[in-house]
């Protein structure tokens, strides 16, 4: 087997995926678990023209930003990205990332809403397993290797207790299905109940935000910054159970998402990625005699590629876009005409990782 190449590195900046960026070799190299000012040696995992992705081997000089990670799994676990710096530095990296992604758009000053804690916040966690290797843990997106995490700190106590139970004496091997040989288990705490599902779709028991206290902060932000004085006609795309739009002063509302059973009369089950989605929603709005004044959307990570088409057809006075992936959010809004960016918020739903929730308010130009 060909030995993987090692290179020297010096981290000069951070990218939006929480990786350190080194430019001292022939290729720009991205290295997780590093910080600005780190120097050392890394092993190349993959590379293409002008770019390489590497794994930290050792440091010859440590960044002034470095601290000792509280989690014993941080060095090998692919799920957390910033535990080697303090929380203030983590938020600074995230704000810088947000601003870089929107550098071609007139984004106002980003207001950062930090979390009260970095650990014990996730109400759900998903672990991958392999019966062949007898491993249960987090899967590295580059190497696909599994890292056991019996002492993970990130989830709420009820979930972590179940994680520890599954690891104890390899209890998970007794409970995992005998087929397939590889799969995943999701452990989640909802409505004061612990649920465990094997090899089912993410959030198959019903979607909830992973950090409930931050979810409440987002709802308060909506109330304070987007809630109209007069009741509005509201369209809520990817509305779920109305978690966010429940906070808005509306006279009429239509929540659109995929539902097994409609939660109420003002809900419509529609796959918003279907080609006819916009036409179907417009027909429903016509039946309900609704002219949309306010548009709220909170899509999954893939965003909504034809958002501009929706806005051009609906012509809402205001738009509130909530996203768990600012990359797709920036893509969706990059060619929008006739609207001004009024406010921008970074809400840290996912401490210790490069992920965060973003919330932008737009208003139609008069």
Beta strands, then each sheet from edge to edge (+ up, - down):
strand 1: 6-14
strand 2: 20-22
strand 3: 28-31
strand 4: 39-48
strand 5: 51-61
strand 6: 110-113
strand 7: 124-130
strand 8: 135-139
strand 9: 146-147
strand 10: 182-190
strand 11: 193-198
strand 12: 232-237
strand 13: 250-257
strand 14: 267-269
strand 15: 294-297
strand 16: 318-323
strand 17: 339-347
strand 18: 357-364
sheet 1: 1+ 2- 3+ 5+ 4- 1+
sheet 2: 6+ 17+ 18- 16+ 15+ 12+ 13+ 14+
sheet 3: 9+ 8- 7+ 10- 11+
end
